[in-house]
Amino acid sequence: VNQEYDMKCASWTVDSSKFAVPTDVKFTDLGAMMKNLNQTSGTKPDASACNQITDPQTKAACVRAMSK
């Protein structure tokens, strides 16, 4: 906070490729999935609802969320 910086600002041209959503990635909204499960069952879902997720990190996040 107390350091001095030398900044040189310049115009920037938008490069749309930097903001493009990858087409080869499937995004899963776990929050929406949990909400839908709660609404349809009326009870807190168990971790078996995560079994359809193939990505290990996403599946682990789902299991953690279900166990709360």
mmCIF file as Biopython writes it, N, C-alpha, C and O atoms, coordinates in Angstrom:
data_model
#
loop_
_atom_site.group_PDB
_atom_site.id
_atom_site.type_symbol
_atom_site.label_atom_id
_atom_site.label_alt_id
_atom_site.label_comp_id
_atom_site.label_asym_id
_atom_site.label_entity_id
_atom_site.label_seq_id
_atom_site.pdbx_PDB_ins_code
_atom_site.Cartn_x
_atom_site.Cartn_y
_atom_site.Cartn_z
_atom_site.occupancy
_atom_site.B_iso_or_equiv
_atom_site.auth_seq_id
_atom_site.auth_asym_id
_atom_site.pdbx_PDB_model_num
ATOM 1   N N  . VAL A ? 1  ? 0.823   -1.183  0.000   1.0 0.0 1  A 1 
ATOM 2   C CA . VAL A ? 1  ? 0.000   0.000   0.000   1.0 0.0 1  A 1 
ATOM 3   C C  . VAL A ? 1  ? 0.871   1.253   0.000   1.0 0.0 1  A 1 
ATOM 4   O O  . VAL A ? 1  ? 0.535   2.252   -0.636  1.0 0.0 1  A 1 
ATOM 5   N N  . ASN A ? 2  ? 1.960   1.193   0.697   1.0 0.0 2  A 1 
ATOM 6   C CA . ASN A ? 2  ? 2.801   2.370   0.822   1.0 0.0 2  A 1 
ATOM 7   C C  . ASN A ? 2  ? 3.932   2.414   -0.193  1.0 0.0 2  A 1 
ATOM 8   O O  . ASN A ? 2  ? 4.804   3.278   -0.104  1.0 0.0 2  A 1 
ATOM 9   N N  . GLN A ? 3  ? 3.933   1.501   -1.155  1.0 0.0 3  A 1 
ATOM 10  C CA . GLN A ? 3  ? 4.970   1.505   -2.178  1.0 0.0 3  A 1 
ATOM 11  C C  . GLN A ? 3  ? 4.592   2.432   -3.313  1.0 0.0 3  A 1 
ATOM 12  O O  . GLN A ? 3  ? 3.416   2.623   -3.624  1.0 0.0 3  A 1 
ATOM 13  N N  . GLU A ? 4  ? 5.620   3.005   -3.926  1.0 0.0 4  A 1 
ATOM 14  C CA . GLU A ? 4  ? 5.404   3.879   -5.069  1.0 0.0 4  A 1 
ATOM 15  C C  . GLU A ? 4  ? 5.552   3.056   -6.346  1.0 0.0 4  A 1 
ATOM 16  O O  . GLU A ? 4  ? 6.470   2.243   -6.461  1.0 0.0 4  A 1 
ATOM 17  N N  . TYR A ? 5  ? 4.661   3.263   -7.294  1.0 0.0 5  A 1 
ATOM 18  C CA . TYR A ? 5  ? 4.676   2.513   -8.550  1.0 0.0 5  A 1 
ATOM 19  C C  . TYR A ? 5  ? 4.803   3.472   -9.718  1.0 0.0 5  A 1 
ATOM 20  O O  . TYR A ? 5  ? 4.303   4.597   -9.683  1.0 0.0 5  A 1 
ATOM 21  N N  . ASP A ? 6  ? 5.477   3.004   -10.744 1.0 0.0 6  A 1 
ATOM 22  C CA . ASP A ? 6  ? 5.595   3.763   -11.980 1.0 0.0 6  A 1 
ATOM 23  C C  . ASP A ? 6  ? 4.671   3.114   -12.995 1.0 0.0 6  A 1 
ATOM 24  O O  . ASP A ? 6  ? 4.959   2.025   -13.492 1.0 0.0 6  A 1 
ATOM 25  N N  . MET A ? 7  ? 3.563   3.774   -13.306 1.0 0.0 7  A 1 
ATOM 26  C CA . MET A ? 7  ? 2.585   3.213   -14.236 1.0 0.0 7  A 1 
ATOM 27  C C  . MET A ? 7  ? 2.511   4.061   -15.484 1.0 0.0 7  A 1 
ATOM 28  O O  . MET A ? 7  ? 2.532   5.291   -15.443 1.0 0.0 7  A 1 
ATOM 29  N N  . LYS A ? 8  ? 2.422   3.353   -16.597 1.0 0.0 8  A 1 
ATOM 30  C CA . LYS A ? 8  ? 2.255   4.037   -17.878 1.0 0.0 8  A 1 
ATOM 31  C C  . LYS A ? 8  ? 0.996   3.472   -18.529 1.0 0.0 8  A 1 
ATOM 32  O O  . LYS A ? 8  ? 0.971   2.317   -18.955 1.0 0.0 8  A 1 
ATOM 33  N N  . CYS A ? 9  ? -0.014  4.272   -18.598 1.0 0.0 9  A 1 
ATOM 34  C CA . CYS A ? 9  ? -1.287  3.844   -19.161 1.0 0.0 9  A 1 
ATOM 35  C C  . CYS A ? 9  ? -1.287  4.064   -20.665 1.0 0.0 9  A 1 
ATOM 36  O O  . CYS A ? 9  ? -0.739  5.043   -21.171 1.0 0.0 9  A 1 
ATOM 37  N N  . ALA A ? 10 ? -1.906  3.143   -21.354 1.0 0.0 10 A 1 
ATOM 38  C CA . ALA A ? 10 ? -2.007  3.239   -22.804 1.0 0.0 10 A 1 
ATOM 39  C C  . ALA A ? 10 ? -3.370  2.711   -23.227 1.0 0.0 10 A 1 
ATOM 40  O O  . ALA A ? 10 ? -4.036  2.006   -22.468 1.0 0.0 10 A 1 
ATOM 41  N N  . SER A ? 11 ? -3.766  3.046   -24.407 1.0 0.0 11 A 1 
ATOM 42  C CA . SER A ? 11 ? -5.037  2.557   -24.940 1.0 0.0 11 A 1 
ATOM 43  C C  . SER A ? 11 ? -4.972  1.037   -25.079 1.0 0.0 11 A 1 
ATOM 44  O O  . SER A ? 11 ? -3.906  0.457   -25.286 1.0 0.0 11 A 1 
ATOM 45  N N  . TRP A ? 12 ? -6.128  0.420   -24.960 1.0 0.0 12 A 1 
ATOM 46  C CA . TRP A ? 12 ? -6.207  -1.028  -25.062 1.0 0.0 12 A 1 
ATOM 47  C C  . TRP A ? 12 ? -7.298  -1.381  -26.058 1.0 0.0 12 A 1 
ATOM 48  O O  . TRP A ? 12 ? -8.404  -0.842  -26.002 1.0 0.0 12 A 1 
ATOM 49  N N  . THR A ? 13 ? -6.985  -2.271  -26.951 1.0 0.0 13 A 1 
ATOM 50  C CA . THR A ? 13 ? -7.964  -2.752  -27.908 1.0 0.0 13 A 1 
ATOM 51  C C  . THR A ? 13 ? -8.487  -4.095  -27.405 1.0 0.0 13 A 1 
ATOM 52  O O  . THR A ? 13 ? -7.711  -4.989  -27.069 1.0 0.0 13 A 1 
ATOM 53  N N  . VAL A ? 14 ? -9.783  -4.220  -27.359 1.0 0.0 14 A 1 
ATOM 54  C CA . VAL A ? 14 ? -10.405 -5.447  -26.861 1.0 0.0 14 A 1 
ATOM 55  C C  . VAL A ? 14 ? -10.037 -6.618  -27.758 1.0 0.0 14 A 1 
ATOM 56  O O  . VAL A ? 14 ? -10.173 -6.551  -28.980 1.0 0.0 14 A 1 
ATOM 57  N N  . ASP A ? 15 ? -9.573  -7.681  -27.137 1.0 0.0 15 A 1 
ATOM 58  C CA . ASP A ? 15 ? -9.276  -8.928  -27.844 1.0 0.0 15 A 1 
ATOM 59  C C  . ASP A ? 15 ? -10.330 -9.943  -27.411 1.0 0.0 15 A 1 
ATOM 60  O O  . ASP A ? 15 ? -10.205 -10.564 -26.356 1.0 0.0 15 A 1 
ATOM 61  N N  . SER A ? 16 ? -11.355 -10.104 -28.219 1.0 0.0 16 A 1 
ATOM 62  C CA . SER A ? 16 ? -12.489 -10.965 -27.861 1.0 0.0 16 A 1 
ATOM 63  C C  . SER A ? 16 ? -12.077 -12.405 -27.594 1.0 0.0 16 A 1 
ATOM 64  O O  . SER A ? 16 ? -12.761 -13.110 -26.853 1.0 0.0 16 A 1 
ATOM 65  N N  . SER A ? 17 ? -10.981 -12.852 -28.178 1.0 0.0 17 A 1 
ATOM 66  C CA . SER A ? 17 ? -10.558 -14.232 -27.957 1.0 0.0 17 A 1 
ATOM 67  C C  . SER A ? 17 ? -10.167 -14.470 -26.504 1.0 0.0 17 A 1 
ATOM 68  O O  . SER A ? 17 ? -10.200 -15.609 -26.040 1.0 0.0 17 A 1 
ATOM 69  N N  . LYS A ? 18 ? -9.804  -13.433 -25.789 1.0 0.0 18 A 1 
ATOM 70  C CA . LYS A ? 18 ? -9.435  -13.564 -24.379 1.0 0.0 18 A 1 
ATOM 71  C C  . LYS A ? 18 ? -10.659 -13.809 -23.493 1.0 0.0 18 A 1 
ATOM 72  O O  . LYS A ? 18 ? -10.527 -14.266 -22.358 1.0 0.0 18 A 1 
ATOM 73  N N  . PHE A ? 19 ? -11.827 -13.507 -24.008 1.0 0.0 19 A 1 
ATOM 74  C CA . PHE A ? 19 ? -13.055 -13.622 -23.225 1.0 0.0 19 A 1 
ATOM 75  C C  . PHE A ? 19 ? -14.010 -14.683 -23.772 1.0 0.0 19 A 1 
ATOM 76  O O  . PHE A ? 19 ? -15.163 -14.763 -23.348 1.0 0.0 19 A 1 
ATOM 77  N N  . ALA A ? 20 ? -13.537 -15.482 -24.697 1.0 0.0 20 A 1 
ATOM 78  C CA . ALA A ? 20 ? -14.387 -16.509 -25.309 1.0 0.0 20 A 1 
ATOM 79  C C  . ALA A ? 20 ? -14.526 -17.702 -24.359 1.0 0.0 20 A 1 
ATOM 80  O O  . ALA A ? 20 ? -13.538 -18.175 -23.797 1.0 0.0 20 A 1 
ATOM 81  N N  . VAL A ? 21 ? -15.744 -18.174 -24.188 1.0 0.0 21 A 1 
ATOM 82  C CA . VAL A ? 21 ? -16.002 -19.348 -23.367 1.0 0.0 21 A 1 
ATOM 83  C C  . VAL A ? 21 ? -15.557 -20.573 -24.155 1.0 0.0 21 A 1 
ATOM 84  O O  . VAL A ? 21 ? -15.924 -20.712 -25.322 1.0 0.0 21 A 1 
ATOM 85  N N  . PRO A ? 22 ? -14.776 -21.466 -23.548 1.0 0.0 22 A 1 
ATOM 86  C CA . PRO A ? 22 ? -14.321 -22.653 -24.276 1.0 0.0 22 A 1 
ATOM 87  C C  . PRO A ? 22 ? -15.502 -23.508 -24.714 1.0 0.0 22 A 1 
ATOM 88  O O  . PRO A ? 22 ? -16.461 -23.688 -23.964 1.0 0.0 22 A 1 
ATOM 89  N N  . THR A ? 23 ? -15.426 -24.025 -25.913 1.0 0.0 23 A 1 
ATOM 90  C CA . THR A ? 23 ? -16.514 -24.865 -26.425 1.0 0.0 23 A 1 
ATOM 91  C C  . THR A ? 23 ? -16.316 -26.325 -26.074 1.0 0.0 23 A 1 
ATOM 92  O O  . THR A ? 23 ? -17.250 -27.119 -26.180 1.0 0.0 23 A 1 
ATOM 93  N N  . ASP A ? 24 ? -15.111 -26.693 -25.655 1.0 0.0 24 A 1 
ATOM 94  C CA . ASP A ? 24 ? -14.830 -28.090 -25.339 1.0 0.0 24 A 1 
ATOM 95  C C  . ASP A ? 24 ? -14.924 -28.392 -23.844 1.0 0.0 24 A 1 
ATOM 96  O O  . ASP A ? 24 ? -14.480 -29.449 -23.396 1.0 0.0 24 A 1 
ATOM 97  N N  . VAL A ? 25 ? -15.503 -27.465 -23.069 1.0 0.0 25 A 1 
ATOM 98  C CA . VAL A ? 25 ? -15.653 -27.650 -21.625 1.0 0.0 25 A 1 
ATOM 99  C C  . VAL A ? 25 ? -17.135 -27.637 -21.278 1.0 0.0 25 A 1 
ATOM 100 O O  . VAL A ? 25 ? -17.875 -26.753 -21.710 1.0 0.0 25 A 1 
ATOM 101 N N  . LYS A ? 26 ? -17.561 -28.622 -20.498 1.0 0.0 26 A 1 
ATOM 102 C CA . LYS A ? 26 ? -18.946 -28.656 -20.051 1.0 0.0 26 A 1 
ATOM 103 C C  . LYS A ? 26 ? -18.998 -28.091 -18.631 1.0 0.0 26 A 1 
ATOM 104 O O  . LYS A ? 26 ? -18.391 -28.649 -17.717 1.0 0.0 26 A 1 
ATOM 105 N N  . PHE A ? 27 ? -19.712 -27.000 -18.450 1.0 0.0 27 A 1 
ATOM 106 C CA . PHE A ? 27 ? -19.830 -26.359 -17.150 1.0 0.0 27 A 1 
ATOM 107 C C  . PHE A ? 27 ? -21.075 -26.883 -16.448 1.0 0.0 27 A 1 
ATOM 108 O O  . PHE A ? 27 ? -22.128 -27.044 -17.064 1.0 0.0 27 A 1 
ATOM 109 N N  . THR A ? 28 ? -20.942 -27.144 -15.159 1.0 0.0 28 A 1 
ATOM 110 C CA . THR A ? 28 ? -22.053 -27.638 -14.359 1.0 0.0 28 A 1 
ATOM 111 C C  . THR A ? 28 ? -22.283 -26.688 -13.200 1.0 0.0 28 A 1 
ATOM 112 O O  . THR A ? 28 ? -21.363 -26.395 -12.437 1.0 0.0 28 A 1 
ATOM 113 N N  . ASP A ? 29 ? -23.503 -26.211 -13.069 1.0 0.0 29 A 1 
ATOM 114 C CA . ASP A ? 29 ? -23.857 -25.338 -11.957 1.0 0.0 29 A 1 
ATOM 115 C C  . ASP A ? 29 ? -24.333 -26.209 -10.807 1.0 0.0 29 A 1 
ATOM 116 O O  . ASP A ? 29 ? -25.499 -26.601 -10.755 1.0 0.0 29 A 1 
ATOM 117 N N  . LEU A ? 30 ? -23.424 -26.510 -9.884  1.0 0.0 30 A 1 
ATOM 118 C CA . LEU A ? 30 ? -23.771 -27.393 -8.774  1.0 0.0 30 A 1 
ATOM 119 C C  . LEU A ? 30 ? -24.826 -26.774 -7.864  1.0 0.0 30 A 1 
ATOM 120 O O  . LEU A ? 30 ? -25.653 -27.488 -7.296  1.0 0.0 30 A 1 
ATOM 121 N N  . GLY A ? 31 ? -24.802 -25.457 -7.724  1.0 0.0 31 A 1 
ATOM 122 C CA . GLY A ? 31 ? -25.804 -24.790 -6.898  1.0 0.0 31 A 1 
ATOM 123 C C  . GLY A ? 31 ? -27.209 -25.007 -7.440  1.0 0.0 31 A 1 
ATOM 124 O O  . GLY A ? 31 ? -28.138 -25.293 -6.686  1.0 0.0 31 A 1 
ATOM 125 N N  . ALA A ? 32 ? -27.356 -24.869 -8.753  1.0 0.0 32 A 1 
ATOM 126 C CA . ALA A ? 32 ? -28.660 -25.080 -9.384  1.0 0.0 32 A 1 
ATOM 127 C C  . ALA A ? 32 ? -29.071 -26.547 -9.280  1.0 0.0 32 A 1 
ATOM 128 O O  . ALA A ? 32 ? -30.242 -26.858 -9.058  1.0 0.0 32 A 1 
ATOM 129 N N  . MET A ? 33 ? -28.097 -27.446 -9.443  1.0 0.0 33 A 1 
ATOM 130 C CA . MET A ? 33 ? -28.397 -28.867 -9.344  1.0 0.0 33 A 1 
ATOM 131 C C  . MET A ? 33 ? -28.886 -29.207 -7.933  1.0 0.0 33 A 1 
ATOM 132 O O  . MET A ? 33 ? -29.852 -29.953 -7.769  1.0 0.0 33 A 1 
ATOM 133 N N  . MET A ? 34 ? -28.218 -28.661 -6.925  1.0 0.0 34 A 1 
ATOM 134 C CA . MET A ? 34 ? -28.632 -28.902 -5.535  1.0 0.0 34 A 1 
ATOM 135 C C  . MET A ? 34 ? -30.032 -28.342 -5.279  1.0 0.0 34 A 1 
ATOM 136 O O  . MET A ? 34 ? -30.864 -28.984 -4.638  1.0 0.0 34 A 1 
ATOM 137 N N  . LYS A ? 35 ? -30.274 -27.137 -5.789  1.0 0.0 35 A 1 
ATOM 138 C CA . LYS A ? 35 ? -31.580 -26.509 -5.584  1.0 0.0 35 A 1 
ATOM 139 C C  . LYS A ? 35 ? -32.677 -27.353 -6.212  1.0 0.0 35 A 1 
ATOM 140 O O  . LYS A ? 35 ? -33.728 -27.567 -5.608  1.0 0.0 35 A 1 
ATOM 141 N N  . ASN A ? 36 ? -32.431 -27.835 -7.435  1.0 0.0 36 A 1 
ATOM 142 C CA . ASN A ? 36 ? -33.427 -28.669 -8.118  1.0 0.0 36 A 1 
ATOM 143 C C  . ASN A ? 36 ? -33.670 -29.973 -7.359  1.0 0.0 36 A 1 
ATOM 144 O O  . ASN A ? 36 ? -34.807 -30.434 -7.260  1.0 0.0 36 A 1 
ATOM 145 N N  . LEU A ? 37 ? -32.609 -30.560 -6.828  1.0 0.0 37 A 1 
ATOM 146 C CA . LEU A ? 37 ? -32.784 -31.800 -6.067  1.0 0.0 37 A 1 
ATOM 147 C C  . LEU A ? 37 ? -33.594 -31.562 -4.804  1.0 0.0 37 A 1 
ATOM 148 O O  . LEU A ? 37 ? -34.465 -32.361 -4.459  1.0 0.0 37 A 1 
ATOM 149 N N  . ASN A ? 38 ? -33.313 -30.477 -4.122  1.0 0.0 38 A 1 
ATOM 150 C CA . ASN A ? 38 ? -34.065 -30.157 -2.899  1.0 0.0 38 A 1 
ATOM 151 C C  . ASN A ? 38 ? -35.533 -29.908 -3.209  1.0 0.0 38 A 1 
ATOM 152 O O  . ASN A ? 38 ? -36.406 -30.333 -2.453  1.0 0.0 38 A 1 
ATOM 153 N N  . GLN A ? 39 ? -35.812 -29.229 -4.304  1.0 0.0 39 A 1 
ATOM 154 C CA . GLN A ? 39 ? -37.199 -28.909 -4.648  1.0 0.0 39 A 1 
ATOM 155 C C  . GLN A ? 39 ? -37.975 -30.148 -5.063  1.0 0.0 39 A 1 
ATOM 156 O O  . GLN A ? 39 ? -39.149 -30.285 -4.720  1.0 0.0 39 A 1 
ATOM 157 N N  . THR A ? 40 ? -37.333 -31.056 -5.801  1.0 0.0 40 A 1 
ATOM 158 C CA . THR A ? 40 ? -38.065 -32.222 -6.288  1.0 0.0 40 A 1 
ATOM 159 C C  . THR A ? 40 ? -38.279 -33.271 -5.209  1.0 0.0 40 A 1 
ATOM 160 O O  . THR A ? 40 ? -39.298 -33.961 -5.204  1.0 0.0 40 A 1 
ATOM 161 N N  . SER A ? 41 ? -37.316 -33.395 -4.288  1.0 0.0 41 A 1 
ATOM 162 C CA . SER A ? 41 ? -37.451 -34.445 -3.280  1.0 0.0 41 A 1 
ATOM 163 C C  . SER A ? 41 ? -38.053 -33.942 -1.977  1.0 0.0 41 A 1 
ATOM 164 O O  . SER A ? 41 ? -38.663 -34.708 -1.231  1.0 0.0 41 A 1 
ATOM 165 N N  . GLY A ? 42 ? -37.879 -32.652 -1.704  1.0 0.0 42 A 1 
ATOM 166 C CA . GLY A ? 42 ? -38.374 -32.109 -0.454  1.0 0.0 42 A 1 
ATOM 167 C C  . GLY A ? 42 ? -37.480 -32.426 0.730   1.0 0.0 42 A 1 
ATOM 168 O O  . GLY A ? 42 ? -37.752 -31.991 1.849   1.0 0.0 42 A 1 
ATOM 169 N N  . THR A ? 43 ? -36.411 -33.184 0.494   1.0 0.0 43 A 1 
ATOM 170 C CA . THR A ? 43 ? -35.452 -33.507 1.556   1.0 0.0 43 A 1 
ATOM 171 C C  . THR A ? 43 ? -34.054 -33.191 1.068   1.0 0.0 43 A 1 
ATOM 172 O O  . THR A ? 43 ? -33.816 -32.956 -0.116  1.0 0.0 43 A 1 
ATOM 173 N N  . LYS A ? 44 ? -33.140 -33.193 2.020   1.0 0.0 44 A 1 
ATOM 174 C CA . LYS A ? 44 ? -31.745 -32.939 1.657   1.0 0.0 44 A 1 
ATOM 175 C C  . LYS A ? 44 ? -31.225 -34.140 0.858   1.0 0.0 44 A 1 
ATOM 176 O O  . LYS A ? 44 ? -31.334 -35.276 1.320   1.0 0.0 44 A 1 
ATOM 177 N N  . PRO A ? 45 ? -30.665 -33.906 -0.326  1.0 0.0 45 A 1 
ATOM 178 C CA . PRO A ? 45 ? -30.185 -35.020 -1.150  1.0 0.0 45 A 1 
ATOM 179 C C  . PRO A ? 45 ? -28.920 -35.641 -0.548  1.0 0.0 45 A 1 
ATOM 180 O O  . PRO A ? 45 ? -28.185 -34.984 0.190   1.0 0.0 45 A 1 
ATOM 181 N N  . ASP A ? 46 ? -28.679 -36.911 -0.872  1.0 0.0 46 A 1 
ATOM 182 C CA . ASP A ? 46 ? -27.437 -37.527 -0.424  1.0 0.0 46 A 1 
ATOM 183 C C  . ASP A ? 46 ? -26.402 -37.472 -1.555  1.0 0.0 46 A 1 
ATOM 184 O O  . ASP A ? 46 ? -26.717 -37.075 -2.677  1.0 0.0 46 A 1 
ATOM 185 N N  . ALA A ? 47 ? -25.196 -37.866 -1.252  1.0 0.0 47 A 1 
ATOM 186 C CA . ALA A ? 47 ? -24.094 -37.742 -2.195  1.0 0.0 47 A 1 
ATOM 187 C C  . ALA A ? 47 ? -24.252 -38.623 -3.435  1.0 0.0 47 A 1 
ATOM 188 O O  . ALA A ? 47 ? -23.517 -38.442 -4.406  1.0 0.0 47 A 1 
ATOM 189 N N  . SER A ? 48 ? -25.185 -39.566 -3.428  1.0 0.0 48 A 1 
ATOM 190 C CA . SER A ? 48 ? -25.363 -40.409 -4.611  1.0 0.0 48 A 1 
ATOM 191 C C  . SER A ? 48 ? -25.805 -39.589 -5.813  1.0 0.0 48 A 1 
ATOM 192 O O  . SER A ? 48 ? -25.654 -40.031 -6.952  1.0 0.0 48 A 1 
ATOM 193 N N  . ALA A ? 49 ? -26.349 -38.400 -5.575  1.0 0.0 49 A 1 
ATOM 194 C CA . ALA A ? 49 ? -26.740 -37.527 -6.687  1.0 0.0 49 A 1 
ATOM 195 C C  . ALA A ? 49 ? -25.518 -37.058 -7.468  1.0 0.0 49 A 1 
ATOM 196 O O  . ALA A ? 49 ? -25.648 -36.601 -8.603  1.0 0.0 49 A 1 
ATOM 197 N N  . CYS A ? 50 ? -24.339 -37.164 -6.875  1.0 0.0 50 A 1 
ATOM 198 C CA . CYS A ? 50 ? -23.098 -36.726 -7.525  1.0 0.0 50 A 1 
ATOM 199 C C  . CYS A ? 50 ? -22.526 -37.795 -8.463  1.0 0.0 50 A 1 
ATOM 200 O O  . CYS A ? 50 ? -21.580 -37.522 -9.202  1.0 0.0 50 A 1 
ATOM 201 N N  . ASN A ? 51 ? -23.076 -38.976 -8.440  1.0 0.0 51 A 1 
ATOM 202 C CA . ASN A ? 51 ? -22.512 -40.083 -9.216  1.0 0.0 51 A 1 
ATOM 203 C C  . ASN A ? 51 ? -22.513 -39.845 -10.720 1.0 0.0 51 A 1 
ATOM 204 O O  . ASN A ? 51 ? -21.716 -40.451 -11.436 1.0 0.0 51 A 1 
ATOM 205 N N  . GLN A ? 52 ? -23.377 -38.991 -11.204 1.0 0.0 52 A 1 
ATOM 206 C CA . GLN A ? 52 ? -23.437 -38.746 -12.646 1.0 0.0 52 A 1 
ATOM 207 C C  . GLN A ? 52 ? -22.336 -37.804 -13.121 1.0 0.0 52 A 1 
ATOM 208 O O  . GLN A ? 52 ? -22.150 -37.638 -14.327 1.0 0.0 52 A 1 
ATOM 209 N N  . ILE A ? 53 ? -21.613 -37.190 -12.207 1.0 0.0 53 A 1 
ATOM 210 C CA . ILE A ? 53 ? -20.544 -36.255 -12.563 1.0 0.0 53 A 1 
ATOM 211 C C  . ILE A ? 53 ? -19.279 -37.047 -12.859 1.0 0.0 53 A 1 
ATOM 212 O O  . ILE A ? 53 ? -18.846 -37.861 -12.043 1.0 0.0 53 A 1 
ATOM 213 N N  . THR A ? 54 ? -18.685 -36.808 -14.030 1.0 0.0 54 A 1 
ATOM 214 C CA . THR A ? 54 ? -17.517 -37.574 -14.450 1.0 0.0 54 A 1 
ATOM 215 C C  . THR A ? 54 ? -16.192 -36.917 -14.069 1.0 0.0 54 A 1 
ATOM 216 O O  . THR A ? 54 ? -15.192 -37.617 -13.907 1.0 0.0 54 A 1 
ATOM 217 N N  . ASP A ? 55 ? -16.157 -35.613 -13.924 1.0 0.0 55 A 1 
ATOM 218 C CA . ASP A ? 55 ? -14.926 -34.919 -13.562 1.0 0.0 55 A 1 
ATOM 219 C C  . ASP A ? 55 ? -14.653 -35.128 -12.071 1.0 0.0 55 A 1 
ATOM 220 O O  . ASP A ? 55 ? -15.502 -34.794 -11.244 1.0 0.0 55 A 1 
ATOM 221 N N  . PRO A ? 56 ? -13.475 -35.679 -11.706 1.0 0.0 56 A 1 
ATOM 222 C CA . PRO A ? 56 ? -13.200 -35.991 -10.304 1.0 0.0 56 A 1 
ATOM 223 C C  . PRO A ? 56 ? -13.260 -34.787 -9.366  1.0 0.0 56 A 1 
ATOM 224 O O  . PRO A ? 56 ? -13.785 -34.902 -8.259  1.0 0.0 56 A 1 
ATOM 225 N N  . GLN A ? 57 ? -12.737 -33.641 -9.784  1.0 0.0 57 A 1 
ATOM 226 C CA . GLN A ? 57 ? -12.752 -32.467 -8.916  1.0 0.0 57 A 1 
ATOM 227 C C  . GLN A ? 57 ? -14.174 -31.952 -8.710  1.0 0.0 57 A 1 
ATOM 228 O O  . GLN A ? 57 ? -14.553 -31.587 -7.597  1.0 0.0 57 A 1 
ATOM 229 N N  . THR A ? 58 ? -14.943 -31.925 -9.766  1.0 0.0 58 A 1 
ATOM 230 C CA . THR A ? 58 ? -16.325 -31.460 -9.673  1.0 0.0 58 A 1 
ATOM 231 C C  . THR A ? 58 ? -17.149 -32.422 -8.820  1.0 0.0 58 A 1 
ATOM 232 O O  . THR A ? 58 ? -17.979 -32.003 -8.012  1.0 0.0 58 A 1 
ATOM 233 N N  . LYS A ? 59 ? -16.905 -33.715 -9.013  1.0 0.0 59 A 1 
ATOM 234 C CA . LYS A ? 59 ? -17.630 -34.718 -8.226  1.0 0.0 59 A 1 
ATOM 235 C C  . LYS A ? 59 ? -17.296 -34.566 -6.738  1.0 0.0 59 A 1 
ATOM 236 O O  . LYS A ? 59 ? -18.182 -34.656 -5.888  1.0 0.0 59 A 1 
ATOM 237 N N  . ALA A ? 60 ? -16.017 -34.335 -6.428  1.0 0.0 60 A 1 
ATOM 238 C CA . ALA A ? 60 ? -15.614 -34.159 -5.034  1.0 0.0 60 A 1 
ATOM 239 C C  . ALA A ? 60 ? -16.277 -32.919 -4.430  1.0 0.0 60 A 1 
ATOM 240 O O  . ALA A ? 60 ? -16.698 -32.940 -3.274  1.0 0.0 60 A 1 
ATOM 241 N N  . ALA A ? 61 ? -16.370 -31.840 -5.213  1.0 0.0 61 A 1 
ATOM 242 C CA . ALA A ? 61 ? -17.029 -30.619 -4.743  1.0 0.0 61 A 1 
ATOM 243 C C  . ALA A ? 61 ? -18.500 -30.890 -4.477  1.0 0.0 61 A 1 
ATOM 244 O O  . ALA A ? 61 ? -19.064 -30.381 -3.508  1.0 0.0 61 A 1 
ATOM 245 N N  . CYS A ? 62 ? -19.116 -31.682 -5.324  1.0 0.0 62 A 1 
ATOM 246 C CA . CYS A ? 62 ? -20.526 -32.028 -5.155  1.0 0.0 62 A 1 
ATOM 247 C C  . CYS A ? 62 ? -20.722 -32.823 -3.868  1.0 0.0 62 A 1 
ATOM 248 O O  . CYS A ? 62 ? -21.635 -32.543 -3.092  1.0 0.0 62 A 1 
ATOM 249 N N  . VAL A ? 63 ? -19.860 -33.817 -3.644  1.0 0.0 63 A 1 
ATOM 250 C CA . VAL A ? 63 ? -19.976 -34.643 -2.440  1.0 0.0 63 A 1 
ATOM 251 C C  . VAL A ? 63 ? -19.792 -33.775 -1.196  1.0 0.0 63 A 1 
ATOM 252 O O  . VAL A ? 63 ? -20.524 -33.936 -0.219  1.0 0.0 63 A 1 
ATOM 253 N N  . ARG A ? 64 ? -18.824 -32.859 -1.221  1.0 0.0 64 A 1 
ATOM 254 C CA . ARG A ? 64 ? -18.623 -31.965 -0.073  1.0 0.0 64 A 1 
ATOM 255 C C  . ARG A ? 64 ? -19.863 -31.111 0.168   1.0 0.0 64 A 1 
ATOM 256 O O  . ARG A ? 64 ? -20.288 -30.934 1.309   1.0 0.0 64 A 1 
ATOM 257 N N  . ALA A ? 65 ? -20.439 -30.586 -0.905  1.0 0.0 65 A 1 
ATOM 258 C CA . ALA A ? 65 ? -21.626 -29.737 -0.769  1.0 0.0 65 A 1 
ATOM 259 C C  . ALA A ? 65 ? -22.812 -30.531 -0.224  1.0 0.0 65 A 1 
ATOM 260 O O  . ALA A ? 65 ? -23.605 -30.011 0.561   1.0 0.0 65 A 1 
ATOM 261 N N  . MET A ? 66 ? -22.927 -31.775 -0.638  1.0 0.0 66 A 1 
ATOM 262 C CA . MET A ? 66 ? -24.045 -32.606 -0.192  1.0 0.0 66 A 1 
ATOM 263 C C  . MET A ? 66 ? -23.927 -32.987 1.281   1.0 0.0 66 A 1 
ATOM 264 O O  . MET A ? 66 ? -24.930 -33.246 1.945   1.0 0.0 66 A 1 
ATOM 265 N N  . SER A ? 67 ? -22.712 -33.017 1.778   1.0 0.0 67 A 1 
ATOM 266 C CA . SER A ? 67 ? -22.523 -33.464 3.152   1.0 0.0 67 A 1 
ATOM 267 C C  . SER A ? 67 ? -22.678 -32.338 4.167   1.0 0.0 67 A 1 
ATOM 268 O O  . SER A ? 67 ? -22.591 -32.572 5.372   1.0 0.0 67 A 1 
ATOM 269 N N  . LYS A ? 68 ? -22.903 -31.136 3.692   1.0 0.0 68 A 1 
ATOM 270 C CA . LYS A ? 68 ? -23.081 -29.994 4.614   1.0 0.0 68 A 1 
ATOM 271 C C  . LYS A ? 68 ? -24.449 -29.986 5.236   1.0 0.0 68 A 1 
ATOM 272 O O  . LYS A ? 68 ? -24.761 -29.099 6.030   1.0 0.0 68 A 1 
#
